[in-house]
Each structure stands twice: as structure tokens, then as C-alpha cells.
Amino acid sequence: MLVPVDPLSSNQSKMMYQLNKFFADRVQARKLAIAKAVREVCKVVQEVLREVEAQEPRFISSLTECNGRYEGLDVINANEFEIVLYLNQMGVFNFVDDGSIPGCAVLKLSDGRKRSMSLWVEFITASGYLSARKIRSRFQTLVAQACDKCIYRDSVKLISDSSEVKLRIRDRYTVQITPSFKCAGVWPRSSAHWPIPHIPWPHPNLVTEVKTEGFDLLSKESVAMQGKQSAMEGDAWVMSFTEVEGRLLYAGCRRKCLSILKALRDRHLELPGNPISNYHMKTLVLYECEKHPQDAEWDDTCLGDRINGIFLQLISCLQCRRCPHYFLPHLDLFKGKAPSSLENAARQVWRLTRELLTNSKAFDKL
């Protein structure tokens, strides 16, 4: 007896084969190249930070490898990395998130606490705020001196055209080192809306885990501060959820989906003005998780649908010129991007999406 072939099932299995082949060929090659670069970069940065710590013991290196992964290291793209340096003793400060600077918060001396009780006494302003800018400035000076002294001085230099602490390594890699405080067991008021009620994702246990893990406060420039005149902006710290964002994407094919999107972005959407970053991709995967909250919707058989859905959402964001941060929706991740570069990106993403939607063998050529 002949059984009719379900065309949908046949197309789905073709797409799965294509995606798995792309993942094995392109994505894994990208991952191996990045892992090699990370090892090379971290060897140099660890030496620089060792010199920094010898000069100033308050800046203790937290860049350590655990199970093949470096804590606090974030891959921006194949040649660009950010390393978060976790600082000690935030305890005498209160975390203040009043929403006045989107995506940022301040650290203020607790009532009745004396400056002298803080490890970072000389970086506290007259108003009692711990200044992110002052700490970064001191750290930058120390890193510049460390680059001249360390054993890799011929292959590492500080990029001097920014208040950020950025290193150029072997004229190939750029690494930003960002002083930071971990805020465990605290959750910002700006993110009080999360998780959205009545959606079965993420599971309440995972929500508890994420909120207990908390977030980081980074001493870095924020696009939200551009054009502002107030001195407070320089004292403010940027909120970062990198660690917990990764934790939310563990189950199903979510991480595989993000890895494929990153590979596609690096190969086809590296555009003038850098309108689309891998962080935009991660943000849209998180929104897609809310739209498709069931685990069955993140099975490998649905991977093609999820990728198409994310690209269509990306086109919409580019055309509206707005991409809200997942945890901090008042923060627009496209802020500071030129409208012309967003328009050009929308056209490029549409070309790529059209190819994926109309050509069952698209991934062979991508």
C-alpha cells in the first residue's frame, strides 16, 4: 500500500538536513576559530592584569578558566571581545535605579556609612556616588603602564582614543576590559515587568534562578548617555544581563538557533556602521522565546521556522528604527545608529530572508 508523502514533513526534513549541515560545516568552524582566538587573547590579558594587580591590589584579576570557559568573557564577534573585571566590596553602597538614565544605575553610599569604610574611597563623589568614570580612568592608567611592562609588550597596546580600556592584540584582536560589580540577589526596578505574566516561559524555577544570579554593573560608556550634559552620567554604571541571558537559552535548540544566527550575521550582515550585532540577534531570540513559549516549539524540527521568524522581526525592528533591550525595554539598542545604515541593513536582511523562505537549498550557498 502506498502512503502519500506529506509535503510539509518532506520540506521540514530537507530544512533540518540543511541546517544541520550548515551547523556542522560553518557554525562549528566559527566556534573553533573563536575558541582559538579566546585562548590567545586571554593569555595576553592575564599577563596584563597580573601587572595591574602588582601595581594596584584592588584590581584583582577575575579572568579564570572554568570547564573550558572564561568567566566574564563575552564574544562580540570573531575578532572582538569584552572581558569583565569583577571588583571587590560593593557592600557599603546602595543600588539606585530610578530610570533617569535608560539602562544605567548609580551606587550611593548607604545612609550613615563613611567614605573611609569603602575600599574605593577616592572614587566617591561629594554627593556620595561611586563614580564609574573615575574608577575607569584610574584602571586605564594602570593598564597602560602594565602593557609597557608585561612580557607581551611587543604585541599588545592600549587604544588611546577612548575613555574605555581597550587593547589591540597582535594587530588582530580588540579586547575591552571593563571594571564591574556583581549584583547578586538584587533585581532592577527597570526590569520589574519581567517575566511577563501568563506566559509559560521561562519556568518559575528558572526565573528564581535568574533573579538570584542577578546582573552586573559595568563601568563603560553607554549610548543612552550620549549628548547628556549632567555630571551624573559619568558616575552611572551600565546594567548588563549577559550571564543570565545565556542561562535563559539553555533548553531545546535555543542556543543552536543563536549560533546559526551569529554565523549568518558574521558572513552576510557585517555592514557599514555595524547596524546589526550579535547582541541584537541574542535579544531577538529571547523575544522569540516569549512568542513560542512551549518547549516543543524549540525542537530541532522547528529550527527553520524560528530562524525565519527572528529575521522577519529583525526587519521590522530595522524599519521602525527601534530594538528594545530584552530586560530594559526603555533602552533602544539601535540608539546612535545612522538611519541610512539601518535602512541598508533592512534591505540586506530581507534579501537573506527571502532566500531562506523561497529556496529549500539556501543553506548550501550560505
N, C-alpha and C positions, 0 to 999 in steps of 0.2 A: 504493500500500500504506500502510495506517495504522500508525503506530508508537505503541505505548502510551506515555503520559506517565508518567514516573517521579515519583510524588507527592513523594518526598524531594527530588529535584532541583528540582521546582517550588517547594516551600516554601523551599529553600535560596536560590534566586534571588530570591524575594519578600523574604526576610530581608536579603539583600545589598543589594537596592534600597532597602529601608527604612533600613538602617544608613548607606548612602552618602548618602542624602538627609538624614538626621539629622546626619551629619558635615559635609555642605556647609552646612546651614542653621544648626544650633545650635553645633556644635563650632568651626567657623571664625569665627563671630560672637564666641564666647567668647575665642578666641585673639587676634582683632583688638583687642578691648576690653582684654585683659590687656597686649598689646604697647604700646598707647597709654598705659596706666597705668604700665608699666615705664619708658617714656621720661620721663614726667612726674616720677616718683619719683626716678629716677637723676640727673636734672638737679639736683634739690634736694640729694640725698645727696652728690653730688660736690662741691658748694659747701661743705657742712658739713665734709666730710672734708678739703677744701683748707685750711679754717680750723684744723682739728685739727692737720694736718701743720705748719702755720706755727707753732703753739704748741709742738708736740712732734714733732720729726722722726723719732722711732722708729715712730710710727704713720703709715706711708706708705700712701696710698690705693691699693688694688689693683683698684678698680672701673673697669675699662676695657671698652670695647665692641670686640668682635672678630667680624666677619661677622654683624653684627646681633644678637649675643648678648653679654650682660654676664657676664664670668667671676665666679663666686662668688655669683650671684643665684639664689635659689630662690623659686618662686612657691608660697606656701602656699595661697592662694585668690585670688579676683579682686581683693580689697582688702587683702591681707596678704602681705608679702614678707619674706624674710630675705636679708641681704647679709653675706657672709663677708669679713672684712678679713684678708688674709694678712699675717702678721708675718714679720720677718726673723730669721735666725740662731737656729736651734734646735740647732745643731751640738754645743754643749758639754753637751747633755743626753742621757741615755739614756731611751728609751721603755720604760715598765714597765707591762705589762698582766698583772696576777696574778689577775684575775677577782673581786677582793674587792668591787668596785662594778660591777654589771652595766652594760655599755655605756660604761664610763669607764676611763681610764688616767691615769698620772701621768708627769711629766717630772722626772727626777732628775739632778742634776749628775753627770757622768761621774767615775769614780774619779780622784782626783788633780787634777781641774780646780778652779781657784779661782773664787769668785764673781765676782771682778773681771774674769774673762775673758768674762763674759756681758754682752750688751747690756742685759739685763733684771735687772741686779744687785740692785736694791732690791725686786724682787718674789720673791726666792728666800727660802724659809723657813729657819729654823735647821737643819732636817733635810736641807736641800739640794734641796727640791722647788720647782719654778717654780709659783707659786700662780695658778691660773686666776682666782680671785675677786679677788685683789689687782690683777691686770692689768685686769680688767673694771671694777673700781671707779675706777681712775685714768682709764681710757678714758671712762667715764660722765661724770666731772667735765669732761674736755676737750670732750666732745660738747655738754654743757650750755652751756659758755662759747661754743662755736662757733655754736650755734643763736642766741644773742643777738647775735653779731657779723655773721653772714653776710647776704648780700643778700636771702635768703628768710625773714628773721627773723619777718615778719608771718604767714607761712603754715606754719611748722614749729615744733613744740615737743617737748621731751623728756617722755615719760611717766614720772612720778617714783615710781610705786607699786611698783617692781620693781627688783631688782639688775641686770636685763637692760638693755641700751641700746636702748630702743625710741622711735621717733619717730612723731609723729602729723603727717601732712602734709595740708594743706588740709582738715582735719577729715573726711577721707575715707579716707585710706590709713594703714595701720600698717606700719612698717618696723623690723625688728630688725637691728641691726648687731652682728655677733659677731666678736670677735678670734679668730684661728685660726692654727694652724701646719699646713703641708702635710707629710705623712709619705710621701714617695715612696720606692719600693723597699723598704718595710717592710710586713709583714703581721701583724696582731694574733694573739696566741695564742688569744684568744676566738673567732676565726674560722678556726682551723686545720682544722675539719671540712669547710670549703668548698674546692673543689666536691665534692659527693657522688660517690664513685667509681661506676663502671659506668653512669653516665647520660651519653648523648651530647651533652648541653647543659650549660654552654657549651663551644664548641670549645676544645681545649687552647691554641691561639694566643690566643684571647680571654681565657682565664684568665691567661696570662702577661702580656698587656697590662694587665689589671685589677690584677694584683698589683704590677706595675711602677709603675702610676699611683698605687697606694696609697690613702690615705684622709686625712681631715682631723681635727684635734683642735680642738674648739671650746670657748671659754670661755663656757659657759652653764649654767643650772640644768637638772638632769636629774630626771625623776620618780623615777629609781632612788635618788636621794639624799634624797627627802622623808622626814622623820621620823627621819633619822640624826643622831646627836649628835657623831660624830667630826669633828675639825677637818680631817681628811684630805679629806673630801668637798668642802670649799670649794676645796681645792688641785687637785682632779682635773679632768681635761679630758674632754669628751664626744666619743666617736668618731662620725664621720659618713662615710657612704659615698655621698653624694648624686651625686657626679660619676660614679663607676663604676657605680652602679645605672642611670643613664641610658645608659651605654655598653652595658650588657648587653641593653638593649631596642631596639637599632638595627634588627635584621634582621626581615624579614617584617612582619606587621601588629601587632607588639607595641606600638609607640608609638601607633598609631592606636587600638588597643584601650584603652590607658591614657587617651588624650584623650577617648574616648567615656565611659569610666567617670567621669572627672573632671567632665565636663559633666552627667552624670546625678546625680552626688553633689551638685554645686552647685545643681541645680534641684530635687532631690527629697529629699536626705538631709542638708540643713543643719538639724540638730536641736538642741534644748536640751542644753547640756552638751558640745556638739561631740564626740559619741562616735566619729564616722567622719570621718577627714581624708583628704585626697588622698594623704597618705603611706601610709595603710593600703591604699588602692587600689593604689599602686605596689608595695607589699610583696606583695600577693596576686597581682599579675600575675607577679612573679618566681617565686613558688611554682608558679603555673600553668605557667610555662616548664619547670620540672622535671617536672611531671606529663605534659606534652606536649612532649617534647624535640625532636621531628622538625620540620624547617623546614616540611614540608608541612602540619603541624597549625597553622601560623601564616599560612596563605594566607588571603586575604580571604574565601574561601568558608566558612572555619571560624570567622570572627569572632563570629557569633552564639553558637556553642557555647562559645567561650572566655569570652564575657561572662556567659553563664548559669552556667558552671562557677565563675567567680570570685564571682558573687553568692551561689551556694549555699555556697561556702567561707566567705564573709563572715558568712552567717547562722550557720554552725557556730561560727565564732570568737566571735561576739557571744553566742551561747547558752552557750558554755564560759567566756566572760569572759576569753579569752586570745588574743592575736595576737602570736606571736613575731616579733621583728625578723629580717629575712632573713639577714643576716650574723652577727648576735649573738643566737642563739635563746634565751639565758637572759634577754634583755631583753624584757619584755612591753609591747607598745605600747598596751595598754589600762590599764596601771597608772595609778591615780589617777582613773579614770573611775568615776562613780557606777553601781552595779549597775542602778538603775532606768533610767538613760539608755541603758545597753547593751541592756536588755530592750526598751525602746521602739524603739530602732534596729533590733533583730532583727525586730520586727513590721513596721516600715516597709520594710525591705529585702525581707522575704518578700512583702509586697503588690506591690512593684515587680517582683520576680522572677516571681511568679505571673502578672502581667500580660504579661510578656515571653514566658513559656512557653505561655500559652493564647491569646494574641491576636496573630495574624500582622501586624496593623496597629498594634501597640502604639506603635511609634516615631513614628507620626503625631501621637499625643497627648502624647508625652513631650517 
